[in-house]
Amino acid sequence: MVHPVDVHVGRRLRARRRLLGLTQELLAKAVDIRFQQIQKYESGANRVSASRLWSLAKALEVPVSFFFDGMNGHEPELEYQLNGEYGFAEAPAAELLDDKETIDLVRYYYQLNKEPRRRLLDLAKAMSMEH
């Protein structure tokens, strides 16, 4: 069984990699491992050693603590879902960053200047109120 902390670290790793627009292959090359290892880290199947976590943090331009953000000082609990995967019982919003479309939207949003970003946000708010 996967450990909840390894799943959390893997999700944070995937979210940051996607936010930067990196493929698993590019990240693997940056830290001198095979992309399959990145896949295993991201799924939580393999634990990330301290030295590897350090290398990944440098490659992704984040502090090591980034991978533990959102844990609130306690081990997250996993719950089994119908699709055969595990998810966090206490933080369903964390799964939003698992979606490539969400990451793309955030990346493109921050490439806009301030005024177009504000207008896009206003548009999204207005559209969400229609439903």
VEXNUGU-711097 format. One line per field, with one value per residue: residue number from 1; x negated, y, z of N, C-alpha, C in turn. Coordinates in steps of 0.2 Angstrom, whole numbers. Layout:
// residues N
tipa = NUM	... $
n.c1 = X	... $
n.c2 = Y	... $
n.c3 = Z	... $
ca.c1 = X	... $
ca.c2 = Y	... $
ca.c3 = Z	... $
c.c1 = X	... $
c.c2 = Y	... $
c.c3 = Z	... $
This chain:
// residues 131
tipa = 1	2	3	4	5	6	7	8	9	10	11	12	13	14	15	16	17	18	19	20	21	22	23	24	25	26	27	28	29	30	31	32	33	34	35	36	37	38	39	40	41	42	43	44	45	46	47	48	49	50	51	52	53	54	55	56	57	58	59	60	61	62	63	64	65	66	67	68	69	70	71	72	73	74	75	76	77	78	79	80	81	82	83	84	85	86	87	88	89	90	91	92	93	94	95	96	97	98	99	100	101	102	103	104	105	106	107	108	109	110	111	112	113	114	115	116	117	118	119	120	121	122	123	124	125	126	127	128	129	130	131 $
n.c1 = -4	-2	-10	-3	-10	-19	-11	-6	-18	-21	-10	-12	-24	-21	-12	-19	-29	-21	-15	-27	-28	-35	-40	-39	-51	-60	-62	-67	-79	-85	-88	-95	-90	-79	-64	-54	-56	-52	-38	-35	-38	-28	-16	-17	-21	-34	-46	-53	-70	-79	-91	-87	-75	-80	-87	-77	-69	-78	-79	-65	-64	-60	-58	-63	-53	-41	-36	-29	-19	-3	0	2	-5	-1	0	8	24	28	41	50	55	68	63	52	41	31	36	35	44	46	44	50	49	36	34	37	26	21	26	22	27	31	19	13	22	19	5	6	14	6	-3	2	5	8	21	28	29	37	49	52	53	65	74	74	80	92	97	98	108	119	123 $
n.c2 = -6	11	25	39	51	50	50	63	70	66	71	85	86	83	93	105	102	101	114	122	118	107	91	74	67	78	83	72	71	82	79	68	55	41	43	35	34	46	45	35	42	52	45	41	28	25	30	46	50	59	66	65	72	85	88	88	98	109	108	111	124	127	128	114	112	115	103	98	106	110	100	102	99	86	69	65	58	44	39	26	26	24	22	14	20	30	44	60	61	72	84	88	98	98	89	96	101	91	90	92	102	112	116	121	132	140	143	150	160	168	172	183	201	212	219	212	199	203	205	193	185	192	188	174	173	179	170	158	161	160	147 $
n.c3 = 0	-4	4	13	14	4	-8	-7	-8	-21	-29	-27	-33	-47	-49	-49	-59	-70	-70	-73	-86	-89	-96	-90	-95	-97	-84	-78	-84	-80	-67	-68	-69	-74	-84	-80	-66	-62	-64	-55	-43	-44	-43	-31	-29	-27	-14	-12	-10	2	-4	-17	-17	-14	-26	-35	-30	-32	-47	-50	-45	-32	-14	-3	6	-1	-6	5	8	14	22	35	47	50	46	30	27	18	6	-1	-18	-30	-43	-41	-36	-24	-14	-6	9	17	9	-4	-14	-17	-27	-39	-44	-51	-63	-80	-88	-79	-74	-86	-88	-77	-80	-92	-88	-80	-89	-95	-95	-81	-83	-93	-86	-75	-82	-87	-76	-70	-80	-79	-66	-68	-78	-70	-61	-69	-69 $
ca.c1 = 0	-6	-10	1	-15	-23	-6	-6	-24	-21	-6	-15	-30	-17	-9	-25	-32	-16	-15	-32	-27	-40	-38	-43	-57	-64	-63	-71	-86	-88	-90	-99	-86	-75	-57	-49	-56	-48	-31	-34	-37	-22	-10	-18	-23	-41	-47	-58	-75	-81	-95	-83	-70	-84	-89	-70	-67	-82	-77	-59	-65	-56	-61	-61	-47	-36	-33	-25	-14	4	0	4	-8	1	0	14	27	31	47	50	60	71	59	46	35	32	36	35	50	48	42	52	47	29	35	38	19	19	29	18	31	31	12	12	26	15	-1	8	17	0	-7	6	3	13	28	32	30	42	55	53	56	72	78	75	84	99	100	99	114	125	126 $
ca.c2 = 0	17	29	45	57	49	52	70	73	65	76	92	86	83	99	110	100	103	122	124	115	102	84	69	66	84	84	66	72	88	76	62	48	39	46	30	35	52	42	32	47	56	41	39	21	25	36	51	50	66	69	66	78	91	89	89	105	114	108	114	130	128	125	107	112	115	96	96	111	108	94	105	96	79	64	65	51	42	35	22	28	19	20	10	25	33	51	63	62	79	89	86	103	97	86	101	102	84	90	96	108	117	118	125	138	144	145	155	166	172	175	189	207	213	221	206	194	205	204	186	183	194	184	168	174	180	164	153	163	159	140 $
ca.c3 = 0	-4	10	11	13	-3	-12	-6	-11	-28	-32	-27	-39	-53	-50	-50	-65	-75	-70	-77	-93	-91	-97	-86	-98	-96	-77	-76	-87	-76	-60	-70	-68	-80	-83	-76	-59	-60	-64	-49	-38	-45	-41	-24	-28	-24	-10	-14	-4	4	-9	-23	-15	-14	-33	-38	-28	-36	-54	-50	-42	-26	-8	-1	10	-5	-7	11	9	14	26	41	52	52	40	27	27	11	6	-7	-22	-34	-48	-39	-34	-18	-14	1	12	20	5	-11	-18	-19	-33	-44	-48	-54	-70	-84	-90	-74	-74	-92	-87	-72	-83	-97	-85	-77	-94	-97	-91	-76	-85	-96	-81	-71	-86	-88	-69	-70	-85	-76	-61	-71	-81	-65	-58	-73	-67 $
c.c1 = -4	-5	-7	-4	-18	-18	-6	-12	-24	-16	-9	-21	-26	-15	-14	-28	-27	-15	-21	-32	-33	-37	-42	-50	-62	-66	-68	-78	-89	-91	-94	-96	-82	-68	-53	-50	-52	-40	-30	-33	-30	-16	-11	-20	-30	-42	-53	-63	-76	-85	-91	-78	-74	-85	-82	-68	-72	-80	-70	-59	-60	-60	-59	-54	-40	-32	-28	-20	-7	5	3	1	-6	1	7	17	29	37	48	56	63	67	53	40	37	32	36	42	52	46	44	50	40	29	35	31	17	22	24	21	31	24	11	16	22	9	1	10	11	-4	-4	4	9	20	31	33	36	49	57	56	63	76	79	80	91	102	102	106	120	127	129 $
c.c2 = 6	21	36	51	56	51	60	73	72	70	83	92	86	90	105	108	103	111	125	122	110	95	80	68	72	84	78	68	78	85	70	56	47	42	42	31	41	50	39	36	50	52	39	31	20	31	40	51	58	69	70	72	85	93	91	97	110	114	112	121	132	125	118	107	112	108	94	101	108	102	96	102	89	75	64	58	50	38	32	25	23	17	16	14	27	41	54	64	69	85	88	92	102	93	90	102	96	85	95	102	113	120	123	132	142	147	150	161	170	174	181	195	208	214	215	200	196	204	197	183	185	190	177	168	175	174	159	155	162	152	140 $
c.c3 = 0	2	8	10	6	-8	-13	-10	-19	-32	-32	-33	-45	-54	-52	-57	-71	-76	-73	-84	-94	-92	-91	-88	-96	-89	-75	-79	-82	-69	-61	-68	-74	-78	-79	-69	-57	-60	-58	-43	-38	-42	-34	-23	-25	-20	-13	-8	-3	-1	-15	-23	-16	-22	-36	-36	-32	-44	-55	-47	-36	-20	-6	2	6	-6	-1	12	9	18	33	47	54	45	37	27	20	12	-1	-11	-27	-40	-47	-36	-27	-18	-7	3	14	15	-2	-16	-21	-26	-40	-48	-51	-62	-74	-87	-85	-74	-80	-91	-83	-76	-88	-94	-82	-82	-97	-92	-86	-78	-88	-91	-77	-75	-86	-81	-68	-75	-82	-70	-63	-74	-75	-61	-62	-72	-61 $
